[in-house]
Amino acid sequence: MQDKEKNIPEGNLEGCDCSGESRVNFIQAQIDDDLKAGKNEARVHTRFPPEPNGYLHIGHAKSICLNFGLAEIFKGFCNLRFDDTNPSKEEVEYVESIKEDVRWLGFDWDGREFFASDYFEKLYAYAVQLIKDGKAYVCDLSPEATREYRGTLKEAGRNSPYRERSVAENLDLFARMRAGEFADGSRVLRAKIDMAAGNMNMRDPVIYRILRAHHHRTGDAWCIYPMYDFAHGLSDAIEGITHSICTLEFEDHRPLYDWFIEQLPVPCRPRQIEFARLNLSYTVMSKRKLLKLVNDGLVDGWDDPRLPTLSGLRRRGFSPASIRNFCERIGVAKRNSMVDVALLEHAVREDLNRIASRYMAVLQPLKLIIDNYPEGQVEELDAVNHPEDPAAGSRKIPFARELYVERDDFMEEAPKKFYRLTPGREVRLRYAYYIRCEWVEKDAEGKVTVLHCSYDPQSRGGSSADGRKVKATLHWVAAPTAVNAEVRLYDRLFSEPDPGSEKDGGSFTEKINSGSLVVLKDCKLEPALAEVEAGVSVQFERLGYFIPDNRQRPLSSAGPVFNRTVTLRDDWLKSQSK
């Protein structure tokens, strides 16, 4: 169902323009209205405001593309601001990873890098101003009592017994909180709003708490820290942000966002606009759940290629363009819904099909000997690097008497519709010759170990002199020049579309797909693949898209390591053709 602004909701791509061309969404329409009304001097200034308490994921990519994209569309600016108000969970490592991810996606904040901690003195002064105006007070209630006094959705809250402290007493206590005279958690500063408000966020929210924790930028200079709801909107105002683009979970916080700005002499009055966050099937994007996966060793760190983190997607071989195109296609909606991960996989296939050079690799090798090919001879055959891009040129690939082919490309007793190698059948070797399987060698257990074949010398290049046809073309690698490699086949981390759902009980970790990582050792690559640089995606013909692992931590001892990005099978495209 579409919103009245006709934007395409997430999870519903009927009518979606999948060309990647931009379309006006409801946020752009609201900004247009503000510009026409002359609000904020008719300028647009957005920000991407991550908390440095974890690595960014694909959901953050949507916010990055949206905030930086809006600034570009309206010829404005976009800041990168770290909301670093919780030092117990924040680290410099996360700050640096966030900057790397934003740059990798293709965006630049042009020196406008800020931290909420830049404004700690200013925020403290704002809190003091609220106390002087009788709009904030120091409260001694315990966290448990505070929750009890807060009430419920059906029952109004009760005023704290400390709510009517005098301005002088509140100023004294707040100054002593900053000076470190009180224990952590013993006192808080609360805004004085309305304990009977229907919106729970307006029931005298906490705006400062005592927390002795080393801050990655301010060290131990502070032992009180502002709460996110207080710091976030005021930081926007200090920076001159005109439009604060947030996900839907902040919709109920908007009245509080506006209240702080209205009570204080801020230089700018931003407008908060909410949009639906990205929910992706077969994925979890809760930082808490991602952190559990990492800390419990269920994945190989924050950049595990099965995770939706941008560092994980980068390591897996997803291109920045594919992620930007994906974010463009799903659009901006007002209602939460689930997006099929197959669309993300389609986006990367579409991009890599355009840019990735083709090579041959054999992942589960079976030896093949051409008995009538001259022993010791190695010839070079021409192979195109990209069949749809003449500018990509060609390369030489070695061909010899002994080759490797995929074990799955041979069946001794084949069904009717199996057109690949079987005794007595002729097939084409890619860029090479026609070959026929004559007989096989087996081990003591009856497993086929070597295929013995003959070849047609007149079929060089893959076509016969007499015009006969074959029904299958196989990829291969010459044994004398083959490069040994380890190849990691990555798949969806979870076996269920909505692993984060608690409706069926059980932990989300119980839904991990046991086949999400398969490590293949002793794979055989054509020599050119040993020269592929880190960060360069390639297609293994007939097998999928792969990239050299950027951490190079092989589980086996020899050769390069390649990660599979996606297979060639496009489930999303197939579903659209039905």
C-alpha positions as CSV (number, residue, x, y, z in Angstrom):
1,M,0.0,0.0,0.0
2,Q,1.4,3.3,-1.0
3,D,1.5,6.5,1.1
4,K,-0.5,9.4,-0.3
5,E,2.8,11.0,-1.3
6,K,3.2,8.0,-3.7
7,N,6.6,7.0,-2.4
8,I,7.3,3.3,-2.7
9,P,7.2,1.6,0.8
10,E,9.9,-0.8,1.8
11,G,9.1,-4.4,1.0
12,N,6.6,-3.5,-1.8
13,L,8.4,-3.0,-5.1
14,E,5.4,-3.1,-7.4
15,G,5.7,-0.1,-9.6
16,C,9.3,0.6,-8.4
17,D,11.6,2.3,-10.8
18,C,14.5,0.0,-10.6
19,S,16.6,2.0,-13.0
20,G,18.3,3.7,-10.1
21,E,16.8,7.1,-11.2
22,S,15.9,9.3,-8.3
23,R,12.3,10.2,-7.5
24,V,10.8,12.7,-5.1
25,N,9.9,11.3,-1.7
26,F,7.8,12.7,1.1
27,I,10.8,14.2,2.9
28,Q,11.9,16.1,-0.1
29,A,8.3,17.4,-0.5
30,Q,8.4,18.6,3.1
31,I,11.7,20.3,2.7
32,D,10.4,22.0,-0.5
33,D,7.5,23.4,1.6
34,D,10.0,24.7,4.2
35,L,12.1,26.4,1.5
36,K,9.0,28.0,-0.1
37,A,8.0,29.3,3.4
38,G,11.5,30.8,3.9
39,K,12.2,28.8,7.0
40,N,15.8,28.8,8.3
41,E,16.8,31.4,5.7
42,A,15.6,29.0,2.9
43,R,18.6,26.8,3.4
44,V,19.1,23.0,3.9
45,H,21.6,21.6,6.3
46,T,21.4,17.9,7.4
47,R,23.6,15.7,9.4
48,F,24.4,12.0,9.8
49,P,24.6,11.5,13.6
50,P,25.9,8.0,14.5
51,E,26.6,6.9,18.1
52,P,30.2,5.5,18.1
53,N,29.2,2.4,20.0
54,G,29.4,-0.2,17.2
55,Y,30.0,-0.6,13.5
56,L,27.7,0.8,10.8
57,H,25.3,-1.6,9.0
58,I,23.2,-1.5,5.9
59,G,20.5,0.3,7.7
60,H,22.9,3.2,8.5
61,A,23.8,3.2,4.8
62,K,20.2,4.1,4.0
63,S,20.4,7.1,6.5
64,I,23.8,8.1,5.1
65,C,22.5,8.1,1.5
66,L,19.4,10.0,2.5
67,N,21.1,12.7,4.6
68,F,24.0,13.3,2.2
69,G,21.7,12.9,-0.8
70,L,19.3,15.5,0.5
71,A,22.1,18.0,1.0
72,E,23.2,17.4,-2.6
73,I,19.8,17.7,-4.1
74,F,19.1,21.0,-2.3
75,K,22.7,22.3,-2.7
76,G,23.1,22.4,1.1
77,F,25.5,20.8,3.6
78,C,25.6,17.6,5.6
79,N,27.6,17.2,8.8
80,L,29.1,14.1,10.3
81,R,28.4,14.3,14.0
82,F,29.2,11.6,16.6
83,D,26.6,11.6,19.4
84,D,29.2,10.5,22.0
85,T,27.2,11.0,25.2
86,N,27.6,7.4,26.6
87,P,31.3,6.9,27.2
88,S,30.8,3.4,28.7
89,K,30.0,2.0,25.3
90,E,32.0,4.2,22.9
91,E,35.4,3.7,21.4
92,V,37.8,5.4,19.0
93,E,37.8,2.2,17.0
94,Y,34.1,2.8,16.2
95,V,34.7,6.4,15.3
96,E,37.4,5.5,12.8
97,S,35.4,2.7,11.3
98,I,32.4,5.0,10.8
99,K,34.5,7.5,9.0
100,E,35.9,4.8,6.8
101,D,32.5,3.4,5.9
102,V,31.0,6.8,5.0
103,R,34.0,7.6,2.7
104,W,33.7,4.1,1.2
105,L,30.1,4.7,0.3
106,G,31.3,7.7,-1.6
107,F,30.4,10.6,0.6
108,D,32.5,13.4,2.2
109,W,31.6,15.8,5.0
110,D,34.1,18.3,3.7
111,G,35.6,19.0,7.1
112,R,32.3,19.3,8.9
113,E,33.2,16.6,11.5
114,F,31.7,17.3,15.0
115,F,31.1,15.5,18.3
116,A,28.4,16.1,20.8
117,S,31.3,16.2,23.3
118,D,32.4,19.4,21.5
119,Y,29.3,21.0,23.1
120,F,29.5,19.6,26.7
121,E,30.1,23.0,28.2
122,K,27.3,24.6,26.1
123,L,24.9,21.7,27.0
124,Y,25.7,22.1,30.6
125,A,25.0,25.8,30.4
126,Y,21.7,25.0,28.7
127,A,20.8,22.7,31.6
128,V,21.7,25.5,34.1
129,Q,19.4,27.8,32.1
130,L,16.5,25.3,32.4
131,I,17.1,25.2,36.2
132,K,17.1,29.0,36.4
133,D,13.8,29.1,34.5
134,G,12.2,26.6,36.8
135,K,12.1,24.0,34.1
136,A,14.5,21.4,35.5
137,Y,15.3,19.9,38.9
138,V,17.6,17.5,40.6
139,C,15.9,14.3,41.6
140,D,17.1,11.8,44.2
141,L,14.6,9.0,43.3
142,S,16.2,5.6,42.6
143,P,15.9,4.2,39.1
144,E,13.3,1.8,40.4
145,A,11.3,4.5,42.1
146,T,11.5,6.7,39.1
147,R,9.9,4.0,37.0
148,E,7.2,3.5,39.5
149,Y,6.4,7.3,39.7
150,R,6.4,7.5,35.9
151,G,3.1,5.6,35.6
152,T,1.9,3.6,32.6
153,L,0.3,4.2,29.2
154,K,-3.1,4.0,31.0
155,E,-2.2,5.7,34.2
156,A,-0.7,9.1,34.8
157,G,2.6,9.5,36.6
158,R,3.1,11.1,40.0
159,N,5.3,14.1,40.7
160,S,8.7,13.3,42.3
161,P,8.9,14.5,45.9
162,Y,12.0,16.5,44.8
163,R,10.1,18.3,42.0
164,E,9.5,21.5,43.9
165,R,13.1,22.1,45.1
166,S,14.1,25.7,44.8
167,V,16.1,27.1,42.0
168,A,19.0,27.8,44.3
169,E,19.0,24.3,45.7
170,N,18.8,22.7,42.2
171,L,21.7,24.9,41.0
172,D,23.8,24.0,44.0
173,L,23.1,20.3,43.6
174,F,23.7,20.3,39.9
175,A,27.0,22.0,40.4
176,R,28.0,19.5,43.0
177,M,27.0,16.6,40.7
178,R,29.4,18.0,38.1
179,A,32.1,18.4,40.9
180,G,31.8,14.7,41.6
181,E,30.4,14.9,45.1
182,F,27.8,12.2,44.6
183,A,27.9,8.5,43.7
184,D,27.0,7.2,40.3
185,G,23.2,6.9,39.9
186,S,22.4,8.7,43.2
187,R,21.0,11.8,41.5
188,V,19.8,12.9,38.1
189,L,18.7,16.2,36.5
190,R,15.2,16.0,35.1
191,A,13.2,18.3,32.9
192,K,10.1,19.6,34.5
193,I,7.3,19.1,32.0
194,D,4.2,17.1,32.7
195,M,3.9,13.9,34.7
196,A,0.4,13.4,33.3
197,A,1.3,13.7,29.7
198,G,0.0,11.1,27.3
199,N,3.4,10.8,25.7
200,M,5.6,9.0,28.3
201,N,8.7,10.8,26.9
202,M,7.3,14.1,28.3
203,R,6.9,12.9,31.9
204,D,9.9,14.7,33.4
205,P,12.6,12.9,31.4
206,V,16.1,12.6,32.7
207,I,18.5,15.0,31.0
208,Y,21.7,14.4,33.0
209,R,23.0,11.4,35.0
210,I,26.1,10.8,37.1
211,L,28.5,8.4,35.3
212,R,32.2,8.0,36.1
213,A,33.5,6.6,32.8
214,H,36.5,7.6,30.8
215,H,35.5,9.4,27.6
216,H,37.4,8.8,24.4
217,R,37.8,12.5,23.8
218,T,37.3,14.4,27.1
219,G,39.0,11.8,29.3
220,D,37.9,12.2,32.9
221,A,37.0,15.9,32.7
222,W,33.3,15.0,33.2
223,C,31.5,12.7,35.6
224,I,28.0,13.8,34.4
225,Y,26.8,13.2,30.9
226,P,23.7,14.5,29.0
227,M,21.1,12.0,27.9
228,Y,20.7,11.4,24.2
229,D,17.3,13.2,23.9
230,F,18.7,16.3,25.5
231,A,22.0,16.4,23.6
232,H,20.8,15.4,20.2
233,G,18.4,18.1,19.3
234,L,20.4,20.9,20.9
235,S,23.5,19.7,19.1
236,D,21.5,20.0,15.9
237,A,20.5,23.5,16.8
238,I,24.1,24.5,17.7
239,E,25.3,23.3,14.3
240,G,22.6,25.1,12.4
241,I,20.9,21.9,11.2
242,T,17.7,22.7,9.4
243,H,16.3,19.2,9.0
244,S,16.9,16.4,11.5
245,I,16.1,13.2,9.6
246,C,15.4,10.3,12.0
247,T,14.0,6.8,11.9
248,L,10.4,6.1,13.1
249,E,11.3,5.1,16.6
250,F,12.1,8.7,17.3
251,E,8.6,9.9,16.3
252,D,7.4,9.8,19.9
253,H,10.5,11.7,20.9
254,R,9.8,14.6,18.6
255,P,7.7,16.6,21.1
256,L,10.6,16.4,23.5
257,Y,13.1,17.3,20.8
258,D,10.9,20.4,20.0
259,W,10.4,21.2,23.7
260,F,14.1,21.6,24.5
261,I,14.6,23.8,21.5
262,E,11.6,26.0,22.3
263,Q,12.7,26.5,25.9
264,L,16.3,27.6,25.1
265,P,18.0,30.5,23.2
266,V,19.3,28.3,20.4
267,P,20.7,29.7,17.2
268,C,18.6,27.5,14.9
269,R,15.3,25.6,15.1
270,P,15.6,22.3,13.2
271,R,12.6,20.3,12.0
272,Q,12.6,16.6,12.8
273,I,11.2,14.3,10.1
274,E,10.9,10.6,10.6
275,F,11.2,7.8,8.0
276,A,10.9,4.0,8.2
277,R,14.1,2.2,9.1
278,L,15.5,-0.6,7.0
279,N,14.5,-4.1,8.0
280,L,16.1,-6.8,5.9
281,S,15.0,-10.5,5.7
282,Y,17.4,-13.2,7.0
283,T,19.2,-10.5,8.9
284,V,19.4,-8.8,12.3
285,M,20.4,-5.2,12.6
286,S,20.0,-4.5,16.3
287,K,23.4,-3.4,17.7
288,R,22.7,-5.4,20.8
289,K,22.2,-8.6,18.7
290,L,25.2,-7.9,16.4
291,L,27.4,-7.3,19.5
292,K,26.2,-10.6,20.9
293,L,27.1,-12.4,17.7
294,V,30.6,-10.9,17.8
295,N,31.3,-11.3,21.5
296,D,30.1,-14.9,21.6
297,G,32.3,-15.8,18.7
298,L,29.4,-16.8,16.5
299,V,30.9,-14.7,13.7
300,D,34.4,-13.7,12.7
301,G,34.3,-10.2,14.1
302,W,32.4,-7.0,13.1
303,D,33.6,-7.5,9.5
304,D,32.4,-11.1,9.1
305,P,31.1,-11.2,5.5
306,R,27.8,-12.7,6.8
307,L,27.0,-9.6,8.8
308,P,25.0,-6.6,7.5
309,T,27.8,-4.3,8.7
310,L,29.3,-2.2,6.0
311,S,32.7,-3.5,6.8
312,G,31.3,-7.1,6.5
313,L,29.6,-6.3,3.2
314,R,32.9,-4.6,1.9
315,R,34.9,-7.7,2.9
316,R,32.3,-9.9,1.1
317,G,32.6,-7.9,-2.1
318,F,29.6,-5.7,-2.1
319,S,30.4,-2.5,-4.1
320,P,29.5,1.0,-2.8
321,A,27.5,1.6,-6.0
322,S,25.4,-1.5,-5.4
323,I,24.5,-0.4,-1.9
324,R,23.7,3.2,-3.0
325,N,21.5,1.8,-5.8
326,F,19.7,-0.6,-3.3
327,C,19.0,2.3,-1.0
328,E,17.6,4.3,-3.9
329,R,15.3,1.5,-5.0
330,I,13.7,0.7,-1.7
331,G,12.8,4.4,-1.4
332,V,11.8,6.3,1.7
333,A,8.6,5.2,3.5
334,K,6.6,6.2,6.5
335,R,5.7,2.7,7.6
336,N,8.1,-0.1,8.8
337,S,8.1,-3.2,6.6
338,M,10.5,-6.0,5.6
339,V,12.7,-5.8,2.5
340,D,13.7,-9.1,0.8
341,V,17.5,-9.5,1.1
342,A,17.3,-10.9,-2.5
343,L,16.9,-7.3,-3.7
344,L,20.2,-6.4,-2.1
345,E,21.8,-9.4,-3.7
346,H,20.2,-8.4,-7.1
347,A,21.7,-4.9,-6.7
348,V,25.2,-6.2,-6.3
349,R,24.9,-8.8,-9.1
350,E,23.7,-6.0,-11.4
351,D,26.7,-3.8,-10.6
352,L,29.3,-6.6,-10.6
353,N,28.0,-8.0,-13.9
354,R,28.8,-4.6,-15.3
355,I,32.3,-4.1,-13.9
356,A,33.7,-7.6,-12.9
357,S,36.2,-9.3,-15.2
358,R,35.7,-13.0,-15.9
359,Y,38.1,-15.7,-14.9
360,M,38.0,-19.5,-14.5
361,A,38.3,-21.3,-11.2
362,V,37.5,-24.9,-10.2
363,L,36.3,-25.1,-6.6
364,Q,35.9,-28.9,-6.3
365,P,38.5,-30.2,-8.7
366,L,38.4,-33.5,-10.5
367,K,41.5,-34.4,-12.6
368,L,41.0,-34.7,-16.3
369,I,43.6,-36.1,-18.7
370,I,43.4,-35.7,-22.4
371,D,45.1,-38.9,-23.6
372,N,45.7,-37.8,-27.2
373,Y,47.0,-34.4,-26.3
374,P,50.9,-34.1,-26.6
375,E,52.6,-34.7,-23.2
376,G,54.5,-31.7,-21.9
377,Q,52.9,-29.3,-24.3
378,V,51.3,-26.1,-22.9
379,E,49.6,-23.7,-25.3
380,E,48.1,-20.3,-24.7
381,L,44.5,-19.6,-25.6
382,D,42.7,-16.3,-26.0
383,A,40.0,-15.4,-23.4
384,V,37.9,-12.3,-23.2
385,N,37.9,-10.4,-19.9
386,H,34.4,-9.2,-20.2
387,P,32.0,-10.4,-22.9
388,E,29.9,-7.2,-22.8
389,D,32.9,-4.7,-22.7
390,P,35.3,-4.8,-25.6
391,A,37.4,-2.2,-23.8
392,A,38.2,-4.7,-21.1
393,G,40.4,-6.6,-23.5
394,S,41.6,-10.2,-23.4
395,R,44.2,-12.4,-21.7
396,K,46.1,-15.6,-22.3
397,I,45.2,-18.7,-20.4
398,P,47.4,-21.9,-20.5
399,F,46.0,-25.2,-21.7
400,A,47.7,-28.6,-21.1
401,R,47.2,-32.3,-21.3
402,E,46.1,-32.4,-17.6
403,L,43.3,-30.2,-16.4
404,Y,40.9,-29.7,-13.5
405,V,37.1,-29.6,-14.0
406,E,34.3,-29.3,-11.4
407,R,33.4,-32.6,-9.9
408,D,29.7,-31.7,-10.3
409,D,30.3,-31.5,-14.0
410,F,30.7,-35.2,-14.3
411,M,28.3,-38.1,-13.7
412,E,29.0,-41.7,-14.5
413,E,25.4,-42.6,-14.7
414,A,23.6,-39.4,-15.8
415,P,19.9,-38.6,-15.9
416,K,18.3,-37.6,-19.2
417,K,18.6,-33.9,-18.8
418,F,22.3,-33.9,-17.6
419,Y,24.2,-32.5,-20.5
420,R,27.7,-32.2,-19.0
421,L,30.4,-34.9,-19.0
422,T,29.5,-38.6,-18.8
423,P,31.2,-41.5,-20.5
424,G,30.9,-41.3,-24.2
425,R,29.6,-37.7,-24.3
426,E,31.3,-34.8,-26.0
427,V,31.3,-31.3,-24.5
428,R,33.1,-28.0,-25.1
429,L,35.8,-26.6,-22.9
430,R,35.5,-22.8,-22.6
431,Y,37.9,-21.1,-25.1
432,A,39.5,-24.5,-25.9
433,Y,38.4,-27.7,-27.6
434,Y,35.7,-30.3,-27.8
435,I,36.5,-33.3,-25.6
436,R,34.9,-36.7,-25.1
437,C,35.0,-38.7,-21.9
438,E,36.4,-42.2,-22.8
439,W,36.9,-43.9,-19.4
440,V,37.5,-43.2,-15.7
441,E,39.8,-44.2,-12.9
442,K,38.4,-45.0,-9.5
443,D,39.9,-45.5,-6.0
444,A,39.4,-48.5,-3.8
445,E,36.1,-47.2,-2.6
446,G,34.7,-46.7,-6.1
447,K,35.0,-43.0,-6.2
448,V,36.0,-41.4,-9.6
449,T,39.4,-39.9,-9.3
450,V,40.5,-39.2,-12.9
451,L,38.6,-38.7,-16.2
452,H,40.3,-39.9,-19.3
453,C,39.2,-38.0,-22.4
454,S,40.1,-37.4,-26.0
455,Y,40.0,-34.1,-27.8
456,D,39.3,-32.9,-31.3
457,P,42.4,-30.8,-32.5
458,Q,40.3,-29.2,-35.2
459,S,37.9,-27.6,-32.6
460,R,40.4,-25.1,-31.2
461,G,38.6,-22.0,-29.9
462,G,35.5,-24.0,-29.1
463,S,33.8,-24.8,-32.4
464,S,34.1,-27.9,-34.6
465,A,35.2,-27.9,-38.2
466,D,32.3,-30.1,-39.3
467,G,29.7,-27.9,-37.6
468,R,28.5,-30.5,-35.0
469,K,27.0,-29.1,-31.8
470,V,27.4,-29.9,-28.2
471,K,25.0,-29.0,-25.4
472,A,27.4,-28.0,-22.6
473,T,30.4,-25.8,-22.1
474,L,32.5,-26.4,-19.1
475,H,35.1,-24.2,-17.3
476,W,38.5,-25.7,-16.4
477,V,42.0,-24.9,-15.2
478,A,45.2,-26.3,-16.6
479,A,46.9,-28.5,-13.9
480,P,50.6,-27.5,-14.5
481,T,49.9,-23.8,-14.0
482,A,47.0,-24.0,-11.5
483,V,47.1,-21.7,-8.5
484,N,46.0,-23.3,-5.2
485,A,43.6,-21.3,-3.3
486,E,41.1,-21.3,-0.4
487,V,37.6,-20.2,-1.3
488,R,34.9,-19.3,1.3
489,L,31.3,-19.7,0.2
490,Y,29.2,-17.3,2.2
491,D,25.4,-17.5,2.5
492,R,22.7,-15.9,4.6
493,L,23.6,-16.0,8.2
494,F,20.1,-17.0,9.3
495,S,17.8,-19.8,8.1
496,E,14.6,-17.9,8.8
497,P,13.3,-14.7,7.2
498,D,12.7,-12.8,10.4
499,P,15.3,-14.2,12.9
500,G,14.8,-11.3,15.3
501,S,11.2,-12.1,15.9
502,E,10.4,-13.4,19.3
503,K,6.9,-14.6,18.4
504,D,8.0,-18.2,18.1
505,G,10.2,-18.1,21.2
506,G,13.8,-19.1,21.5
507,S,16.9,-17.0,20.9
508,F,17.8,-15.5,17.5
509,T,21.1,-17.3,17.8
510,E,19.3,-20.6,17.5
511,K,18.2,-19.6,14.0
512,I,21.8,-19.3,12.6
513,N,22.2,-21.1,9.2
514,S,24.7,-23.9,9.7
515,G,25.6,-23.7,6.0
516,S,26.3,-19.9,6.1
517,L,30.0,-20.5,5.6
518,V,31.6,-23.3,3.7
519,V,35.4,-23.3,3.4
520,L,36.9,-25.0,0.3
521,K,40.6,-25.8,0.4
522,D,42.8,-26.8,-2.5
523,C,40.7,-25.0,-5.1
524,K,42.3,-24.4,-8.5
525,L,42.5,-21.0,-10.1
526,E,43.8,-19.8,-13.5
527,P,47.2,-18.0,-13.0
528,A,45.8,-14.5,-13.6
529,L,43.7,-14.7,-10.5
530,A,46.8,-14.7,-8.3
531,E,47.4,-11.1,-9.5
532,V,44.0,-9.7,-8.6
533,E,44.3,-6.9,-6.2
534,A,42.5,-6.5,-2.9
535,G,39.1,-4.8,-3.3
536,V,38.7,-5.9,-6.9
537,S,35.7,-8.1,-7.6
538,V,35.8,-10.8,-10.3
539,Q,33.4,-13.4,-11.7
540,F,34.4,-17.0,-11.5
541,E,32.6,-18.2,-14.7
542,R,29.5,-20.2,-14.0
543,L,30.1,-20.0,-10.2
544,G,29.4,-16.4,-9.0
545,Y,31.2,-13.2,-8.0
546,F,34.2,-13.3,-5.7
547,I,36.7,-11.0,-4.1
548,P,40.2,-11.5,-2.5
549,D,39.7,-11.5,1.2
550,N,41.0,-8.2,2.6
551,R,42.2,-9.8,5.8
552,Q,44.1,-12.7,4.2
553,R,43.7,-15.1,7.0
554,P,43.6,-18.5,5.2
555,L,42.5,-21.6,7.1
556,S,44.8,-23.5,4.9
557,S,48.5,-22.8,4.4
558,A,48.9,-21.9,0.7
559,G,47.6,-19.6,-1.9
560,P,45.2,-16.6,-2.0
561,V,41.8,-16.5,-0.3
562,F,38.7,-15.5,-2.1
563,N,35.3,-14.8,-0.6
564,R,32.1,-15.4,-2.5
565,T,29.9,-12.3,-2.8
566,V,26.9,-13.9,-4.4
567,T,26.1,-16.7,-6.8
568,L,24.9,-16.0,-10.3
569,R,21.4,-17.2,-9.5
570,D,19.2,-14.1,-9.1
571,D,16.2,-15.0,-6.9
572,W,14.8,-11.5,-6.9
573,L,14.9,-11.1,-10.7
574,K,13.3,-14.5,-11.0
575,S,10.5,-13.6,-8.7
576,Q,9.8,-10.5,-10.8
577,S,9.3,-12.5,-13.9
578,K,6.6,-14.7,-12.5
